[in-house]
C-alpha cells in the first residue's frame, strides 16, 4: 500500500468512526427520550398566553447558573440558535431570536453578542413562539425564541477576562466589558471586546503528495492568528410617538496566517514551502427602528440601516515551482429601508403588508503575479451595483387553539449593474408564495410548509479572488443568477416532562439555477449556475432532562442535520452532490448542576463535517473531526463567575484531500494526489467574569 493510500485509509476510517459515533449518540438519545417515564404532558405550555407560545420562566434556568441571556438560550429545550445569514437585505439576516418581541436593527452584531449584553438577572422569561402565532413577524422562521426582560429599572456592568493556553505554547487573550441600564422609558446597552486568538484551522501534521515520479512526504504547520476589536451598542426610548430603537457597531479584524511545509522529495532532496496571508476587515453600521401603535389593532414599523465593510488582503507563496503574489481590495456598502404595517383583526386573523428597498454596491480590485509575470484575471477590477425592491403581504389566521394557517406572497425585483472590465446590466423578478399550515395540541405541534424560495447572490462572486493557501484562483462571473426552488417541509415538535423536547423536520426542494463551480475562459473556476437538481434535508433536535434515569439537575441536548442533493456535473455530466454541501452536521450539549458546590459542569461540541468541491481539474475534500470541550463553572459569589475549561481534549483532526488532473476531470489523467492532515493543539482556558 502506498503512503498516500495509507494516509487516505486512516483519514476515511476517522471519518467513518466520527459519523458512526454521532449516529449512535443521536439514536441513543432518541431511544432514551422515548423510553423515559417522564414522557408525560407536564410541559410549560403557557395556557394563559397566546396560543402557540411556550414560556420558560427565569427560575427554569437557575440550576444552570447562567450569566447572560446567551447562556439561557443555550439551555432552552427544543431550540437551536440561528444567527441569520450574511446576505443583503434584512429578512434573511435576522436570525431566530427576538428581544422583547422585536429583532434588533443590526446585521453586523452577531446574535450571540447581543444576548451576552443582557444579564441573566434582567430576564423574566424566554418564550418559544411557533409559526402561526398571531401578531408575530416570523420572517420565514418556523420557530422563534423571545427574550422577555423585566420591566423594572435595572443597571448592570460586567467585565470578563479570558486566558487560553495552547499546547503549542500560544496564549490567547480576550477582554470584554458590557453595560446595561434600563429605566421606565429608556434603555441603553453597550459592549466592547479585544481578542487575540488562534483560529481553529491552526495545527501541525503531515503532508503526502503522490506523483507519477514518486512520493513527496513531509510535515506542515498552520498558524492563523486573529486580532479583533469590537464596539457595539443599542438604545431604545418609549414615548408618546411610539418606540425608537438605535443600534451602532464597529469592528476591526486583522488576520495573520502562515502555512509552512518541509518536504522530503521523491528524488531524496529536501524542499520548503511557505504561504503567508495578511488580511484586514473593517465594518461599520448604524440602524434605527421606529414602532408605533396607530390604533389598538394597527401597528406600523419603520426600519433603516446602513453598513460599510472593507477587506484588504495581501498574500504570497514560495514553493519549488516559483513564487506568487496576490492582493485583493473589496469594499461593500448596503443601505436598507423597510416598512411593515400589521393589522390584528378579531377571531385570530392578522394581516401584514409592507415593502423593502435596498441599494448595494461592491468595488473590487484583485491582482495576481506568478514568477514575476502578471496573470490576467477575469473580472479583476469591477464595480457591482444592485437596486432591489420587495413588496410582501401575509395573512395569519388561527381559527382555533389547535389550527392555524399562514399564507403570503413576496414579489422581489432587482437590477444588477456591473462596470469595469465587463459592462453588463440585468433585471430579475421573482414571485415568492408561501403557505404554512400548523396543528397544535398539549405540547405538540405539526407543520406543513410549501414555499417558493430564492437565494441571494454573493457579491464577491462577481469579482476575481486568489486563495494561495488553497492553491485556488476564482474568476468572477458576470452571468451569475440566484438559485430558486420549490420547497415542501413537514415539521413535528413534542414537548414533555420538565424541559424535554423533540423537534424534527424533513424538507424536499426542486432547485433551479444551482450555484456551484463552473469553468470560465477554459482556465479558471468561478461560481456559476449549473442547472437543476434536488436537495433533501432532515433535522432532528432532542432535549432530555436526565431526572428520568436518576440524574438530577442534568440536561442533554443533541441536534443533527442530514443533507442529500443531486445535480449533473458540468464537466463530466455525472450525477453528484452539490459542491461544499455537508452530508451531516451536529452538536451535543450535556450540562449538570452541582448546587452543593455552587457550580455547574458541562460537555459540549460538534460532530465535525465533510465537504467536497468539484473544480475543472480537481476534486477537493475537507474533513474536520469532532471538537469537544469540557468545563466547570463556579459561582463563589453572586457577582463572580469562574470557568475552567479543557477544549479539544480529543486532539481534533482536520484533513484535506486533493486529486488534480492534467486537463479537465472528464478526460484528464490524475497527476497529483495530495493528502494533508493536522491536529489542533489542546487548549486550557480560564475565564473570570465580574458583575458590578
C-alpha positions in Angstrom: 0.0 0.0 0.0 1.4 3.4 -1.0 2.0 6.2 1.5 -0.9 8.3 0.0 -3.2 5.3 0.2 -2.3 4.5 3.8 -3.0 8.1 4.8 -6.3 8.1 2.9 -7.4 4.9 4.6 -6.6 6.3 8.0 -8.4 9.5 7.1 -11.5 7.7 5.8 -11.6 5.4 8.9 -11.6 8.6 11.0 -14.5 10.0 9.0 -16.5 6.7 9.3 -15.8 6.4 13.0 -16.9 10.0 13.7 -20.0 9.7 11.6 -20.9 6.3 13.2 -20.3 7.7 16.6 -22.5 10.7 16.0 -25.3 8.5 14.6 -25.1 6.2 17.7 -25.2 9.1 20.0 -28.3 10.6 18.4 -30.1 7.3 18.2 -29.3 6.6 21.8 -30.7 9.9 22.9 -33.9 9.4 20.9 -34.4 5.9 22.5 -33.7 7.3 25.9 -36.3 10.1 25.4 -38.9 7.7 24.1 -38.3 5.2 27.0 -38.3 7.9 29.6 -41.1 7.6 32.2 -41.1 11.4 32.3 -42.8 11.3 28.9 -45.9 12.9 30.4 -47.5 16.1 29.4 -46.4 18.5 32.1 -44.6 20.8 29.7 -44.6 24.5 30.5 -47.2 25.4 27.9 -48.4 28.9 28.7 -52.1 28.3 28.7 -52.8 31.9 29.8 -50.7 33.4 27.0 -51.2 33.3 23.2 -51.8 30.0 21.6 -48.6 28.6 20.0 -46.3 30.1 22.7 -44.3 28.0 25.3 -42.9 30.0 28.2 -39.9 29.1 30.3 -39.6 31.3 33.4 -36.2 32.5 34.7 -36.5 30.0 37.6 -36.2 27.2 35.0 -32.6 28.2 34.2 -31.4 28.9 37.8 -29.8 25.5 38.3 -27.5 26.1 35.3 -26.2 29.3 36.8 -26.4 31.4 33.6 -24.6 34.7 33.4 -26.3 36.2 30.4 -29.3 35.6 28.1 -27.0 33.7 25.8 -26.4 31.1 28.5 -30.1 30.8 28.9 -30.8 30.4 25.2 -28.2 27.6 25.0 -30.3 25.7 27.6 -33.7 26.3 26.2 -35.4 22.9 25.3 -36.1 22.2 21.6 -34.4 25.4 20.4 -31.1 25.9 18.4 -29.9 29.5 17.8 -29.5 30.6 14.2 -27.7 33.8 13.8 -29.0 34.6 10.3 -27.1 34.6 7.1 -24.7 37.3 5.9 -26.8 38.2 2.9 -28.1 41.5 1.5 -31.4 42.7 2.8 -32.9 42.4 6.3 -35.3 39.4 6.3 -32.8 36.7 5.5 -30.2 38.0 8.0 -32.4 38.5 11.1 -31.9 35.2 12.8 -34.4 33.4 15.1 -34.2 35.3 18.4 -36.3 38.3 19.4 -35.6 40.7 22.3 -38.8 42.0 23.9 -40.7 40.9 20.8 -38.5 42.6 18.3 -35.4 42.0 16.2 -32.6 44.4 16.7 -32.0 46.8 13.8 -28.5 45.4 13.1 -26.8 42.9 10.8 -23.2 43.3 11.9 -23.5 42.4 15.6 -23.9 38.6 15.9 -26.9 37.4 17.9 -24.5 35.8 20.4 -23.0 39.1 21.3 -26.4 40.9 21.5 -27.5 38.2 24.0 -24.3 38.5 26.0 -25.1 42.2 26.7 -28.3 41.1 28.5 -27.6 39.9 32.1 -29.5 36.8 33.2 -30.8 38.7 36.2 -32.8 41.0 34.0 -34.6 38.2 32.1 -38.1 37.4 33.2 -38.8 34.5 30.9 -38.0 33.1 27.4 -40.8 32.3 25.1 -40.7 29.8 22.3 -43.0 31.2 19.6 -44.3 28.7 17.0 -45.4 29.5 13.5 -49.0 30.6 13.1 -48.9 32.8 16.2 -50.9 36.0 15.5 -49.1 39.3 15.7 -45.5 38.0 15.2 -43.4 38.7 12.2 -41.7 35.3 11.6 -39.7 36.4 8.5 -39.7 32.8 7.2 -38.8 31.1 10.5 -40.9 28.3 11.9 -39.8 28.9 15.5 -38.6 31.9 17.4 -37.2 32.5 20.9 -38.3 35.7 22.6 -36.2 37.2 25.4 -38.7 39.0 27.7 -36.9 41.3 30.1 -38.1 42.5 33.4 -39.9 45.9 33.3 -38.5 47.3 36.5 -35.5 49.6 36.3 -32.2 47.7 36.3 -28.5 48.5 35.9 -25.7 46.1 35.3 -22.0 46.3 34.4 -19.7 43.3 33.9 -16.1 42.7 32.9 -14.7 39.4 31.6 -11.1 38.3 31.1 -10.1 35.0 29.3 -6.8 33.3 29.1 -6.4 30.4 26.5 -3.3 28.3 26.9 -2.5 26.2 23.9 -0.4 23.0 23.9 1.9 24.6 21.3 2.8 27.5 23.6 0.5 30.1 22.2 -1.5 32.2 24.7 -4.8 33.7 23.6 -6.4 36.6 25.3 -10.0 38.0 25.4 -11.1 41.1 27.4 -14.7 42.1 27.2 -16.9 44.6 29.0 -20.7 45.1 29.0 -23.0 47.6 30.4 -26.8 47.7 30.6 -29.2 50.2 32.0 -32.9 50.0 31.8 -35.4 52.6 33.1 -39.1 53.1 32.7 -38.8 54.8 29.2 -35.2 54.5 28.3 -32.8 51.5 27.9 -29.1 51.5 26.9 -26.7 48.7 26.3 -23.0 48.6 25.2 -20.2 46.1 24.7 -16.5 46.3 23.9 -14.1 43.4 23.2 -10.4 42.9 22.5 -9.5 39.4 21.3 -6.2 37.8 20.2 -6.5 34.1 19.5 -5.7 31.2 17.1 -8.3 30.1 14.6 -9.5 26.5 14.8 -7.8 25.6 11.5 -4.4 26.1 13.0 -2.4 23.0 13.8 0.6 20.7 12.9 0.6 17.5 11.0 1.9 15.8 7.9 1.5 16.0 4.1 1.9 13.4 1.4 1.9 14.1 -2.4 1.8 11.3 -4.9 3.0 12.0 -8.4 3.8 9.7 -11.4 7.5 10.1 -10.5 7.1 9.1 -6.8 6.1 10.5 -3.4 6.9 13.7 -1.5 6.4 13.3 2.2 6.8 16.0 4.9 5.4 18.0 7.8 3.2 21.0 7.8 2.4 23.7 10.3 -0.5 26.2 10.1 -0.7 29.2 12.3 -3.5 31.7 11.9 -4.0 34.5 14.5 -6.9 36.9 14.7 -6.7 40.3 16.4 -10.2 41.7 16.8 -11.6 44.9 18.3 -15.3 45.2 18.5 -17.5 48.0 19.8 -21.3 48.0 19.7 -24.3 49.4 21.5 -28.0 49.9 21.4 -30.6 52.2 22.9 -34.3 52.4 22.9 -36.8 55.0 24.1 -40.5 54.7 24.5 -42.7 57.8 24.3 -45.9 59.2 23.0 -44.6 58.8 19.5 -44.1 55.0 20.0 -40.8 53.1 20.4 -37.5 54.1 18.9 -34.5 51.7 18.8 -31.0 52.6 17.7 -28.0 50.3 17.0 -24.4 51.1 16.2 -21.5 48.8 15.7 -17.9 48.8 14.5 -15.3 46.1 14.1 -11.7 45.8 13.0 -10.3 42.3 12.4 -6.7 41.5 11.5 -5.7 38.0 10.4 -2.1 36.8 10.0 -1.8 33.3 8.6 1.3 31.3 7.7 1.5 27.8 6.3 4.9 26.2 6.5 5.8 22.8 4.8 9.0 20.9 5.0 9.2 18.1 2.3 11.4 15.1 1.6 11.1 14.8 -2.2 11.0 11.6 -4.1 14.4 12.4 -5.5 15.9 12.3 -2.0 16.4 16.0 -1.7 14.6 18.4 0.7 12.4 21.4 0.0 10.4 24.0 1.9 7.2 25.9 1.1 5.6 28.9 2.7 2.3 30.7 2.2 1.7 34.0 4.2 -1.6 35.9 4.3 -2.3 39.2 5.9 -5.9 40.5 5.9 -7.8 43.4 7.5 -11.6 43.6 7.7 -13.3 46.8 8.8 -17.1 47.0 9.4 -19.2 49.9 10.5 -23.0 50.0 10.8 -25.9 52.2 12.0 -29.5 51.1 12.3 -32.7 52.6 13.5 -36.2 51.3 14.0 -39.5 53.0 14.9 -42.6 51.1 16.1 -45.9 53.0 16.5 -49.2 51.6 17.6 -51.5 53.6 15.3 -54.7 52.1 16.8 -55.2 49.2 19.3 -55.3 46.8 16.3 -53.0 48.6 13.8 -49.2 49.0 14.2 -46.5 50.5 11.9 -42.8 49.5 11.9 -40.2 51.5 10.1 -36.5 50.4 9.8 -33.4 52.0 8.3 -29.9 50.5 8.2 -26.6 51.5 6.6 -23.5 49.3 6.6 -20.0 49.6 5.2 -17.5 46.8 5.0 -13.9 46.7 3.6 -11.4 43.9 3.2 -7.8 44.3 2.3 -5.8 41.2 1.7 -2.2 40.5 0.7 -0.7 37.1 0.3 2.5 35.5 -1.1 3.7 32.0 -1.6 7.1 30.4 -2.3 7.5 26.8 -3.5 9.9 24.7 -5.5 8.0 25.7 -8.7 8.2 29.5 -8.1 6.6 32.4 -6.3 3.2 34.0 -6.3 1.9 37.4 -5.1 -1.8 38.2 -4.7 -3.8 41.1 -3.5 -7.5 41.9 -3.1 -9.3 45.1 -2.1 -13.0 44.8 -1.6 -15.4 47.5 -0.4 -19.2 46.9 0.0 -21.9 49.3 1.0 -25.5 48.5 1.9 -28.5 50.8 2.6 -31.9 49.4 3.6 -35.3 51.0 4.2 -38.2 48.8 5.3 -41.8 49.5 6.3 -44.3 47.0 7.8 -48.0 47.6 8.6 -49.7 45.0 10.8 -53.5 44.8 11.4 -54.7 42.4 14.1 -58.3 41.6 13.3 -60.6 39.8 15.6 -61.0 36.0 15.7 -57.3 35.3 15.4 -56.8 36.9 12.0 -53.7 39.1 11.3 -52.9 40.9 8.1 -49.4 42.2 7.4 -48.1 44.1 4.4 -45.0 46.1 3.6 -42.1 46.9 1.4 -38.3 46.9 1.5 -35.9 48.8 -0.7 -32.1 48.4 -0.8 -29.1 49.7 -2.6 -25.9 47.7 -2.5 -22.5 48.2 -4.1 -19.2 46.4 -4.4 -15.9 47.8 -5.6 -13.3 45.1 -6.1 -9.6 45.2 -7.2 -7.6 41.9 -7.5 -4.1 41.2 -8.7 -2.0 38.0 -9.2 1.6 37.6 -10.3 3.3 34.2 -10.8 7.1 34.2 -11.0 7.0 37.9 -11.7 4.5 37.6 -14.6 1.1 39.3 -14.2 -1.8 36.8 -14.6 -4.8 38.2 -16.4 -7.8 37.5 -14.1 -11.4 37.8 -15.5 -13.3 40.5 -13.6 -10.3 41.6 -11.6 -11.4 45.2 -11.4 -15.2 45.7 -11.2 -17.9 47.7 -9.6 -21.2 46.0 -9.0 -24.4 47.9 -8.0 -27.8 46.4 -7.1 -31.1 48.2 -6.7 -33.6 45.9 -5.1 -37.2 46.2 -4.0 -39.6 43.8 -2.4 -43.3 44.0 -1.6 -45.0 41.5 0.6 -48.4 40.6 2.1 -49.1 37.9 4.7 -52.3 36.7 6.3 -52.2 34.6 9.5 -55.4 33.0 10.8 -55.7 30.9 14.0 -59.3 29.9 13.8 -59.0 27.7 17.0 -56.4 26.9 19.6 -55.4 23.9 17.5 -55.3 25.1 13.9 -53.7 28.0 12.1 -52.7 28.9 8.6 -50.3 31.4 7.2 -50.2 32.4 3.6 -48.3 35.1 1.9 -46.7 36.4 -1.3 -43.5 38.3 -1.7 -42.5 39.9 -5.0 -38.9 40.8 -5.5 -37.3 42.7 -8.3 -33.6 43.7 -8.6 -31.4 45.3 -11.2 -27.7 44.4 -11.1 -25.3 46.6 -13.0 -21.6 45.6 -13.5 -19.0 48.0 -14.8 -15.2 47.9 -15.2 -13.6 45.1 -17.2 -17.1 43.8 -18.0 -20.1 46.0 -18.8 -23.4 44.3 -18.0 -26.9 45.0 -16.6 -29.8 42.7 -15.9 -33.1 42.8 -14.1 -34.6 39.8 -12.3 -38.1 39.5 -10.9 -39.3 36.7 -8.6 -42.6 35.9 -7.0 -42.3 34.0 -3.8 -45.5 32.5 -2.5 -45.7 30.7 0.9 -48.2 28.6 2.7 -47.8 27.2 6.2 -50.4 25.0 8.0 -50.0 24.1 11.7 -51.8 22.0 14.2 -51.1 22.3 18.0 -52.3 20.3 20.9 -51.0 20.0 24.5 -47.3 20.3 24.0 -47.3 19.0 20.4 -47.3 20.8 17.0 -47.2 19.5 13.4 -46.4 21.8 10.5 -46.6 21.7 6.7 -44.8 24.3 4.7 -44.9 24.9 1.0 -42.8 27.8 -0.3 -41.0 29.3 -3.3 -37.5 30.3 -2.2 -35.0 32.5 -4.0 -31.3 32.5 -2.8 -29.1 35.5 -2.5 -26.1 36.2 -4.7 -22.8 36.8 -3.0 -21.4 40.0 -4.4 -17.8 38.7 -4.1 -18.7 36.0 -6.7 -18.8 38.7 -9.4 -15.1 39.6 -8.7 -11.9 37.5 -9.1 -10.0 36.4 -6.0 -7.0 34.3 -5.1 -6.5 31.9 -2.2 -2.9 30.9 -2.3 -3.2 28.7 0.9 -5.7 26.6 -1.1 -4.0 26.9 -4.4 -7.2 28.3 -5.8 -8.0 31.2 -8.2 -11.6 32.0 -8.6 -12.6 34.1 -11.6 -15.6 36.5 -11.3 -18.8 35.6 -13.2 -21.0 38.4 -14.5 -23.6 35.9 -15.6 -24.4 34.5 -12.2 -28.1 34.3 -11.2 -29.6 33.3 -7.8 -30.9 29.8 -7.0 -34.6 29.3 -6.8 -36.5 26.3 -5.6 -39.9 24.9 -4.8 -39.7 23.6 -1.2 -42.0 21.3 0.8 -41.4 20.7 4.5 -43.0 18.7 7.3 -42.1 19.5 10.9 -43.0 17.9 14.2 -42.5 19.2 17.7 -43.2 17.4 21.0 -42.5 18.9 24.5 -42.7 16.7 27.6 -41.7 16.4 31.2 -39.8 19.2 32.9 -37.9 20.7 30.0 -38.0 17.8 27.5 -38.5 18.4 23.8 -38.1 16.6 20.4 -38.2 18.6 17.2 -37.9 17.0 13.7 -38.4 18.2 10.2 -37.8 16.9 6.6 -37.8 19.0 3.5 -37.5 18.4 -0.2 -36.7 21.0 -2.8 -36.6 21.1 -6.5 -33.8 23.6 -7.2 -33.2 25.6 -10.4 -30.1 27.5 -11.4 -28.0 25.8 -8.7 -24.9 27.8 -7.8 -21.8 25.7 -7.9 -18.5 26.0 -9.7 -18.3 26.3 -13.5 -15.4 26.7 -16.0 -14.6 30.3 -17.1 -12.4 31.0 -20.1 -11.4 27.3 -20.1 -8.8 28.1 -17.4 -10.4 29.3 -14.2 -13.2 28.2 -12.0 -15.9 30.6 -10.9 -19.2 30.4 -9.0 -21.9 29.8 -11.6 -25.2 28.2 -12.4 -25.1 24.5 -13.4 -28.7 23.6 -14.0 -31.5 22.0 -11.9 -31.4 19.3 -9.2 -32.8 18.3 -5.9 -32.0 18.9 -2.2 -33.3 16.9 0.7 -32.7 17.9 4.3 -33.7 16.3 7.6 -33.2 18.0 11.0 -33.6 16.5 14.5 -33.2 18.1 17.9 -33.6 16.3 21.3 -33.6 18.0 24.7 -33.7 15.4 27.5 -33.8 16.1 31.3 -32.0 13.2 32.9 -34.0 13.0 36.0 -35.9 10.1 34.4 -32.8 8.0 34.8 -31.9 9.2 38.3 -29.5 12.1 37.4 -31.0 15.3 38.9 -30.2 18.7 37.6 -28.8 17.4 34.3 -29.8 18.2 30.7 -28.8 16.5 27.4 -29.3 18.3 24.1 -28.4 16.9 20.7 -29.0 18.5 17.3 -28.3 16.9 13.9 -28.8 17.9 10.2 -28.6 15.4 7.4 -28.4 16.6 3.7 -28.5 15.0 0.3 -28.5 16.6 -3.1 -28.3 15.6 -6.7 -27.1 17.6 -9.7 -25.4 16.9 -13.0 -21.7 17.8 -13.0 -21.0 20.4 -15.7 -17.6 18.9 -16.5 -18.3 15.1 -16.5 -22.1 15.0 -16.8 -22.2 12.5 -14.0 -24.8 12.9 -11.1 -23.2 14.1 -7.9 -23.8 16.1 -4.7 -23.7 19.9 -4.9 -20.3 21.3 -4.1 -19.4 22.2 -0.5 -22.7 20.7 0.8 -22.1 18.9 4.1 -23.8 15.5 4.4 -24.1 15.7 8.2 -23.6 18.3 10.9 -24.5 18.0 14.6 -23.8 19.2 18.1 -24.1 17.9 21.6 -24.6 19.7 25.0 -24.5 17.9 28.4 -25.0 20.1 31.5 -25.0 19.0 35.2 -25.9 21.3 38.0 -23.9 20.9 41.2 -25.7 23.2 43.7 -23.8 21.9 46.7 -20.6 23.4 45.3 -22.4 26.4 43.6 -21.3 25.0 40.3 -22.3 23.5 37.0 -20.3 21.2 34.8 -20.7 20.5 31.1 -19.5 18.8 28.0 -20.3 20.2 24.5 -19.0 20.1 21.0 -19.8 19.5 17.3 -19.6 16.2 15.5 -17.5 17.6 12.7 -18.2 17.7 8.9 -17.1 16.7 5.5 -17.4 18.7 2.3 -16.3 18.3 -1.3 -15.7 20.8 -4.1 -15.6 19.8 -7.8 -13.4 22.1 -9.9 -12.4 21.9 -13.6 -9.4 19.8 -13.0 -9.6 19.0 -9.3 -11.7 17.2 -6.7 -11.1 18.6 -3.2 -12.5 17.2 0.1 -12.1 18.7 3.5 -12.8 16.8 6.7 -13.0 18.1 10.3 -13.3 15.7 13.2 -15.4 16.5 16.3 -14.2 19.3 18.5 -15.1 18.8 22.2 -14.8 20.9 25.3 -15.4 20.1 29.0 -15.9 22.9 31.5 -16.7 23.6 35.1 -18.5 26.8 36.1 -18.1 28.0 39.7 -20.0 30.9 41.3 -18.3 31.6 44.6 -20.4 34.8 44.9 -23.5 36.0 43.0 -21.3 38.7 41.3 -18.4 36.5 40.4 -18.3 33.6 37.9 -15.3 31.4 37.1 -14.9 28.9 34.3 -12.2 26.3 33.9 -12.3 24.6 30.5 -10.4 22.0 28.5 -11.1 22.4 24.9 -10.1 19.9 22.1 -9.1 17.2 24.6 -9.6 14.7 21.7 -6.9 16.5 19.6 -9.3 17.2 16.7 -8.1 16.1 13.2 -8.5 18.4 10.2 -7.7 16.8 6.8 -7.8 17.8 3.1 -7.6 15.6 0.1 -6.9 16.8 -3.5 -6.9 14.9 -6.8 -5.6 17.1 -9.6 -5.9 16.1 -13.3 -4.0 17.0 -16.4 -6.9 18.6 -18.3 -10.5 18.5 -17.2 -11.8 15.9 -14.9 -13.8 14.5 -17.8 -10.8 13.4 -19.9 -7.7 14.2 -17.8 -5.3 11.8 -16.1 -4.5 12.3 -12.4 -1.1 14.0 -12.0 -1.3 14.7 -8.2 -2.9 13.1 -5.2 -2.3 15.1 -2.1 -3.3 14.2 1.5 -2.6 16.7 4.3 -3.8 16.4 7.9 -3.1 18.4 11.0 -4.3 18.4 14.6 -5.2 21.4 16.7 -3.3 21.5 20.0 -5.2 21.1 23.2 -6.5 24.3 24.9 -6.9 25.1 28.5 -9.0 28.1 29.4 -9.6 30.2 32.5 -12.4 32.8 32.4 -13.3 35.3 35.1 -16.5 37.3 34.9 -17.2 40.0 37.4 -20.6 41.7 37.7 -20.8 45.2 39.2 
